[in-house]
Amino acid sequence: MIKTTLGIEGMMCGMCESHINNAIRNNFKVKKVSSSKNKGQTEIISEELLDKNKLKEVIEETGYTLTSVNVEEYKKKFSLFGR
């Protein structure tokens, strides 16, 4: 699994977060996506590496600015009662 963290400029409210999340879901095969206007970032969990150029294109089509892309291996955290 891969965790991709995007720096995004221009999110001002919860609807902005939803707009970004929906754009990502509609254009990429992802397991999870969540955005934070306060942090100015979106975290994406996927099985495969995402195309950085397409990420930039999708984000900018929504009217926001992609400022950074950070990719790292994602290890699922297990809870005491989960597997």
Buried (B, 14 or more C-beta within 10 A) or exposed (E): EBBBBBBBEBBEEEEBBEBBBEBBEEBBEBEEBEBEBEEBBBBBBBEEEBEEEEBBEBBEEBEBEBEEBEBEEBEEEEEEEEE
